[in-house]
Amino acid sequence: MKKLNNSNFELIEDVIKELDFKYNQNDEKILGEIKKFWTQVAGDKISTFSKVIDISENNILTIVCSDSFVANELYLEKQNLLKYMNKNVQNLGIIIKDIKFNYKRWKEEK
């Protein structure tokens, strides 16, 4: 990469060339289905304080929670949630390997 005037800055065009965009429309469809399903899994009360935001390439589901209390309660039920989620997302052709609960990103995602 070229550097400008012996500084730490790099040309934006060089940075953009190195980005690897991996957009897959099917992934968005799967995430949408999981989001819908989360409301059923968590129930009306908990789903107002939590929501699915991402599923990684490694099939790790990320759920944001309104606060640490909700995140902790869901974490305590993680194994049951994983079992129930996987039982019901089989038709999407994926297996959720893990669930991460994050309360710090709640305000960002709201």
C-alpha positions as CSV (number, residue, x, y, z in Angstrom):
1,M,0.0,0.0,0.0
2,K,1.1,3.5,-0.7
3,K,1.5,5.9,2.1
4,L,1.1,9.6,1.9
5,N,3.9,11.9,2.8
6,N,5.7,9.5,5.0
7,S,2.8,9.3,7.4
8,N,0.7,6.5,8.8
9,F,-2.2,7.3,6.4
10,E,-3.0,5.0,3.5
11,L,-4.8,5.9,0.3
12,I,-8.5,5.2,0.6
13,E,-8.6,3.5,-2.8
14,D,-6.0,1.0,-1.5
15,V,-8.0,0.2,1.6
16,I,-11.2,-0.3,-0.4
17,K,-9.5,-2.7,-2.8
18,E,-8.6,-4.9,0.2
19,L,-12.1,-5.1,1.6
20,D,-13.9,-8.3,1.0
21,F,-17.6,-7.9,0.8
22,K,-19.5,-11.1,1.4
23,Y,-23.1,-10.2,0.9
24,N,-25.3,-13.2,0.5
25,Q,-29.0,-12.6,0.0
26,N,-29.8,-16.1,1.4
27,D,-28.0,-15.2,4.7
28,E,-30.4,-12.2,5.0
29,K,-33.4,-14.5,4.5
30,I,-32.2,-16.9,7.1
31,L,-31.5,-14.1,9.6
32,G,-35.0,-12.7,9.0
33,E,-36.6,-16.1,9.7
34,I,-34.5,-16.5,12.9
35,K,-35.6,-13.0,14.0
36,K,-39.3,-14.0,13.5
37,F,-38.7,-17.2,15.3
38,W,-37.0,-15.5,18.3
39,T,-40.2,-13.8,19.2
40,Q,-41.9,-17.2,19.5
41,V,-38.9,-18.7,21.4
42,A,-38.5,-15.9,23.9
43,G,-42.2,-15.0,24.3
44,D,-43.8,-11.6,24.1
45,K,-42.3,-10.2,27.3
46,I,-38.7,-11.2,26.8
47,S,-38.7,-10.5,23.1
48,T,-39.4,-6.8,23.9
49,F,-36.2,-6.7,25.8
50,S,-34.1,-8.8,23.4
51,K,-33.6,-9.2,19.7
52,V,-31.5,-11.2,17.2
53,I,-29.0,-9.0,15.3
54,D,-26.6,-11.3,13.6
55,I,-25.6,-14.9,12.8
56,S,-21.9,-15.3,12.0
57,E,-20.4,-17.5,9.3
58,N,-19.7,-20.0,12.1
59,N,-23.4,-20.1,13.0
60,I,-23.0,-18.2,16.2
61,L,-26.2,-16.2,17.0
62,T,-25.9,-12.8,18.6
63,I,-28.8,-11.4,20.6
64,V,-28.8,-7.9,22.1
65,C,-30.5,-7.4,25.4
66,S,-31.8,-4.3,27.0
67,D,-29.7,-4.8,30.1
68,S,-27.4,-7.2,31.9
69,F,-30.2,-8.7,33.9
70,V,-32.0,-9.9,30.7
71,A,-28.7,-11.1,29.2
72,N,-27.9,-13.1,32.4
73,E,-31.4,-14.7,32.5
74,L,-31.1,-15.7,28.9
75,Y,-27.6,-17.0,29.4
76,L,-28.8,-19.3,32.2
77,E,-31.3,-20.8,29.7
78,K,-28.8,-20.9,26.8
79,Q,-28.6,-24.7,26.4
80,N,-32.4,-24.9,26.4
81,L,-32.7,-22.0,23.9
82,L,-30.0,-23.7,21.6
83,K,-31.9,-27.0,21.7
84,Y,-35.2,-25.3,20.9
85,M,-33.8,-23.0,18.3
86,N,-32.0,-25.8,16.4
87,K,-35.1,-28.0,16.5
88,N,-37.0,-25.3,14.8
89,V,-34.5,-23.9,12.3
90,Q,-33.6,-27.3,10.8
91,N,-35.7,-26.4,7.7
92,L,-33.4,-23.5,7.1
93,G,-30.5,-25.8,6.7
94,I,-28.4,-24.5,9.5
95,I,-27.4,-25.5,13.0
96,I,-26.8,-22.8,15.5
97,K,-23.6,-23.6,17.4
98,D,-23.7,-21.0,20.1
99,I,-25.6,-17.9,21.3
100,K,-23.9,-14.8,22.5
101,F,-25.9,-12.3,24.5
102,N,-24.8,-8.6,24.4
103,Y,-26.4,-5.8,26.4
104,K,-23.9,-3.2,25.5
105,R,-25.0,-2.9,21.9
106,W,-28.7,-2.5,22.8
107,K,-28.7,1.3,22.2
108,E,-26.8,0.9,19.0
109,E,-29.3,-1.5,17.5
110,K,-32.5,0.1,18.8
